[in-house]
Amino acid sequence: MSSRPLTLFGLVGSRELTETVAARLEVTPALHEERHFEDGEHKARPLQDVRGHDVFVLHSLHGDDRETANDKLCRLLFFCGALRDAGAARVTAVVPYLCYARKDRRTKPNDPITTRYVAALFEAMQVDGVIAVEVHNLAAFENAFRCPVLHIDTMPLFAAHFAPLLRDEKIVAVSPDAGGAKRAEQFRLALEGLTNHSVGSAYMEKYRSSGVVSGELLAGDVRGKVAIIVDDLISTGNTLVRAAKACREGGALRVFTAAAHGLFIGGAAELFSTAEISGITIANTVPPFRLPANVGAQRAMIVDVSGAIAQAVMACHDAF
């Protein structure tokens, strides 16, 4: 176990999750100041001594009604730099939602690999490690960063959520595209371990070009079963709607969806109005601020990731 004091900061916009993680760690969130200036610039600084401390900074990098993902990324980077200047022994960024994680490879000539550029920015601020929750592509995430990274897999959390609800049902884990097949397989295995029942697997074909999604084929047997579609995030919800309709057409009795990050662009109106979907489950990496309160309460279930984040923080703290 590390002899250095553990200090946890949570920047504005991620305060609620920070307080929950802090309670699990049995620490008090550290004090800091954040200021905005007239021209859109900002600053953040610690208000307590961090010299020689093992410091963790929690900030979820999603755009919201106050700040863009770029604003939040810049604020996190500058604050990590300020902590290094203030003498912190180690600085670890805890990023429940990592922006730009979806742009991890070139799909067209001269495309940027933005995930790698974001990693370079963290390295420039001398960040010692990064903890992230359910990134889009784990291999790309691990290869982009040269500092140590720790990935929190939410599939066991979702399996624990669904296991008692569907214990006597025949279940199939569905990936909405071939790229998410490994994630769906992790969920399937975790659910089998908790229920002691066989869980099937299926996936949808999906092609994306210039923002247009196509592909209608569902591979796998869903007839007479409860289908659970798992993904890393929900953006507009169109991908899940396509998969849900295909599952119902394939004979699924009910369809549920589960995704770590609920971005809900445009309120994901079609997703919440689609009769084919019986329930939507997300983690609390991103507050569901884009959803009307009545919609969220009626159809969205939220799984708490604070315990998993606290365990990851302690694992990093104990390792050094």
C-alpha positions in Angstrom: 0.0 0.0 0.0 1.2 3.5 -0.9 2.5 5.7 2.0 1.5 8.8 0.0 -1.8 10.6 1.0 -4.6 9.9 -1.5 -6.3 13.1 -2.7 -9.4 13.1 -4.9 -10.6 16.2 -6.9 -13.8 16.4 -9.0 -14.2 19.2 -11.5 -17.5 21.1 -12.1 -19.9 18.9 -14.0 -18.6 15.7 -12.3 -19.1 16.7 -8.7 -22.0 14.3 -7.9 -20.1 11.2 -9.1 -17.0 12.4 -7.4 -18.8 12.7 -4.1 -20.1 9.1 -4.4 -16.7 7.8 -5.3 -15.2 9.7 -2.4 -17.7 8.2 0.0 -16.7 4.7 -1.1 -13.0 5.6 -0.6 -13.8 7.2 2.8 -12.2 10.4 1.8 -13.5 14.0 1.5 -13.3 15.6 -2.0 -10.4 18.0 -2.1 -11.1 21.7 -2.4 -10.3 23.6 -5.6 -11.3 26.8 -7.4 -12.7 27.1 -10.9 -13.1 30.5 -12.5 -14.4 31.7 -15.9 -13.2 34.9 -17.6 -15.1 37.2 -19.9 -13.4 36.0 -23.1 -14.2 32.3 -22.5 -10.9 31.5 -20.8 -10.8 29.8 -17.5 -8.5 28.6 -14.7 -8.7 25.9 -12.0 -6.4 25.5 -9.0 -6.2 23.4 -5.9 -7.0 25.1 -2.7 -5.1 22.7 -0.5 -1.6 21.4 -0.3 -0.9 18.5 -2.7 2.8 18.3 -2.4 3.9 14.6 -2.3 0.3 13.4 -2.6 -1.1 10.7 -4.9 -3.7 12.8 -6.7 -6.7 11.6 -8.7 -8.9 14.1 -10.7 -12.3 12.9 -11.8 -13.9 14.6 -14.8 -16.3 13.1 -17.4 -15.5 14.6 -20.8 -19.0 14.8 -22.4 -20.4 18.0 -23.8 -23.4 19.4 -21.9 -25.6 22.5 -21.7 -22.7 24.5 -20.1 -19.5 23.3 -21.7 -18.3 21.4 -24.8 -16.2 18.3 -24.6 -13.3 20.4 -25.7 -13.9 22.8 -22.8 -13.9 20.0 -20.3 -10.8 18.3 -21.8 -8.9 21.6 -21.7 -9.9 22.3 -18.1 -8.9 18.8 -17.0 -5.5 19.0 -18.7 -4.7 22.5 -17.3 -5.8 21.4 -13.8 -3.5 18.3 -14.0 -0.7 20.6 -15.1 -1.3 22.9 -12.1 -1.2 19.9 -9.8 2.2 18.8 -11.2 3.4 22.4 -10.7 2.1 22.3 -7.1 4.3 19.3 -6.3 1.9 16.3 -6.6 3.9 13.1 -6.5 1.5 11.4 -9.0 -1.5 12.7 -11.0 -4.0 10.2 -12.4 -6.9 11.4 -14.6 -10.2 9.5 -13.9 -12.3 9.9 -17.0 -15.7 8.1 -16.7 -16.4 9.2 -20.3 -13.4 9.8 -22.6 -14.1 12.1 -25.5 -12.8 11.3 -29.0 -12.5 7.6 -28.1 -14.6 6.7 -31.1 -12.1 8.3 -33.6 -9.4 5.6 -33.1 -8.5 4.7 -36.7 -8.5 6.1 -40.2 -11.6 5.2 -42.2 -10.9 7.6 -45.0 -7.7 9.1 -46.5 -6.0 11.7 -44.3 -8.4 11.0 -41.4 -7.1 12.1 -38.0 -6.6 9.5 -35.3 -7.9 11.8 -32.6 -7.7 9.2 -29.7 -3.9 9.3 -30.1 -3.8 13.1 -30.2 -5.8 13.2 -27.0 -3.4 10.8 -25.4 -0.5 13.0 -26.4 -2.1 15.9 -24.6 -2.4 14.0 -21.4 1.3 13.0 -21.7 2.3 16.6 -22.3 0.7 17.5 -19.0 2.8 14.7 -17.4 -0.3 12.8 -16.3 1.0 9.5 -14.7 -2.0 7.4 -15.5 -5.6 7.4 -16.9 -8.6 5.5 -15.6 -11.5 5.3 -18.1 -14.9 3.5 -18.1 -16.0 1.4 -21.1 -14.0 3.0 -23.9 -15.2 2.4 -27.5 -12.2 0.3 -28.5 -10.1 -1.1 -25.7 -7.1 -2.1 -27.8 -6.9 1.4 -29.4 -7.2 3.0 -26.0 -4.4 0.9 -24.5 -2.2 1.5 -27.6 -2.8 5.3 -27.8 -1.5 6.0 -24.3 2.2 5.6 -23.3 1.4 6.1 -19.6 -0.3 3.3 -17.6 -4.1 3.0 -18.2 -6.8 1.1 -16.4 -10.0 0.3 -18.1 -13.2 -0.3 -16.2 -15.5 -2.8 -17.9 -19.2 -2.2 -17.2 -20.4 -5.5 -18.6 -20.2 -7.3 -15.2 -22.2 -4.4 -13.7 -24.9 -4.8 -16.3 -24.9 -8.6 -15.9 -25.4 -8.1 -12.1 -28.3 -5.7 -12.9 -30.2 -8.1 -15.3 -29.5 -11.4 -13.6 -32.1 -11.2 -10.8 -34.7 -9.6 -13.2 -34.5 -12.3 -15.8 -33.4 -15.4 -13.9 -36.0 -17.7 -15.4 -35.9 -16.3 -18.9 -34.1 -17.5 -22.0 -31.7 -14.7 -22.8 -29.6 -13.7 -25.8 -26.9 -11.1 -25.7 -26.9 -8.9 -28.8 -24.2 -6.7 -30.2 -25.6 -3.9 -32.5 -22.6 -4.3 -34.7 -19.7 -6.7 -35.3 -17.3 -4.4 -33.7 -19.0 -4.7 -30.3 -19.1 -8.5 -30.4 -16.4 -8.9 -27.8 -18.3 -6.6 -25.4 -21.4 -8.6 -25.9 -19.5 -11.8 -25.3 -18.1 -10.4 -22.0 -21.7 -9.6 -21.0 -22.9 -13.0 -22.0 -20.3 -14.8 -20.0 -20.8 -12.6 -17.0 -24.6 -13.3 -17.1 -24.1 -17.0 -17.5 -21.9 -17.0 -14.5 -24.5 -15.2 -12.4 -27.6 -17.2 -13.5 -26.1 -20.6 -14.2 -28.1 -20.7 -17.4 -26.9 -20.7 -21.0 -27.1 -17.3 -22.7 -27.1 -17.0 -26.5 -25.4 -14.5 -28.7 -26.3 -12.5 -31.8 -25.2 -9.4 -33.6 -26.4 -7.0 -36.2 -24.5 -6.0 -39.4 -23.8 -2.3 -39.5 -22.2 0.0 -42.0 -21.5 3.7 -41.6 -20.5 6.1 -44.3 -20.7 9.9 -44.1 -23.0 9.6 -41.1 -25.4 7.2 -42.8 -25.9 3.9 -41.1 -27.1 0.8 -43.1 -27.3 -3.0 -42.7 -30.3 -5.1 -41.8 -29.0 -8.6 -41.2 -29.3 -10.1 -37.7 -27.0 -13.1 -37.1 -28.1 -15.4 -34.3 -31.2 -17.0 -32.8 -33.4 -14.7 -30.8 -36.8 -16.4 -31.3 -38.7 -17.0 -28.0 -36.0 -15.3 -26.0 -35.4 -12.0 -24.2 -32.8 -10.0 -26.2 -30.4 -7.6 -24.3 -28.6 -5.3 -26.7 -25.3 -4.0 -25.2 -23.2 -1.2 -26.4 -20.6 1.3 -25.1 -22.8 4.4 -25.6 -26.1 5.7 -26.7 -25.8 8.8 -29.0 -29.0 9.4 -31.0 -30.2 5.9 -30.2 -30.7 5.0 -33.9 -28.4 2.0 -33.8 -30.2 0.5 -30.9 -33.6 1.1 -32.4 -32.5 -0.7 -35.6 -31.2 -3.7 -33.6 -34.3 -3.8 -31.4 -36.7 -3.9 -34.4 -34.6 -6.6 -36.0 -34.8 -8.7 -32.8 -38.5 -8.3 -32.5 -38.9 -9.2 -36.2 -36.7 -12.2 -35.5 -39.1 -13.4 -32.8 -37.6 -12.0 -29.6 -40.2 -11.8 -26.8 -38.8 -8.7 -25.3 -35.9 -6.4 -26.0 -33.8 -4.5 -23.4 -30.8 -2.2 -24.1 -27.8 -1.5 -21.9 -25.0 1.0 -22.6 -22.4 2.6 -20.3 -22.7 6.2 -21.6 -26.1 7.8 -22.2 -25.4 10.8 -24.3 -28.9 10.9 -25.7 -28.3 13.4 -28.5 -31.5 15.2 -29.4 -33.1 13.5 -26.4 -32.9 10.2 -28.3 -36.6 10.7 -29.0 -37.1 7.6 -31.2 -35.3 5.4 -28.7 -37.7 6.3 -25.9 -40.8 6.1 -28.1 -40.0 2.8 -29.8 -42.5 0.1 -28.6 -40.0 -2.6 -29.5 -37.8 -1.6 -26.5 -39.0 -2.7 -23.1 -36.3 -0.9 -21.0 -33.1 1.1 -21.3 -30.3 0.8 -18.8 -27.3 3.1 -18.6 -24.4 3.8 -16.2 -24.0 7.1 -14.4 -20.8 8.1 -16.2 -22.9 10.9 -18.0 -25.8 12.5 -16.2 -29.0 12.1 -18.2 -29.5 15.9 -18.5 -30.8 15.7 -22.0 -33.8 13.6 -21.0 -37.1 15.1 -19.7 -37.4 14.0 -16.0 -40.6 12.0 -16.7 -39.0 10.1 -19.5 -35.9 9.2 -17.5 -37.9 8.1 -14.5 -40.3 5.9 -16.6 -38.0 4.1 -19.0 -34.3 4.6 -18.0 -32.6 2.5 -15.3 -29.2 3.7 -14.0 -26.4 1.5 -12.8 -23.9 3.0 -10.4 -20.2 2.8 -11.4 -18.9 4.6 -8.4 -17.9 1.4 -6.7 -15.9 0.2 -9.7 -14.2 3.5 -10.0 -13.3 3.5 -6.3 -11.8 0.1 -6.7 -9.7 1.2 -9.7 -8.5 4.3 -7.8 -7.4 2.1 -4.9 -5.7 -0.4 -7.2 -3.7 2.5 -8.7 -2.9 4.0 -5.3 -1.7 0.7 -3.9 0.5 0.0 -6.9 2.8 2.9 -6.2 
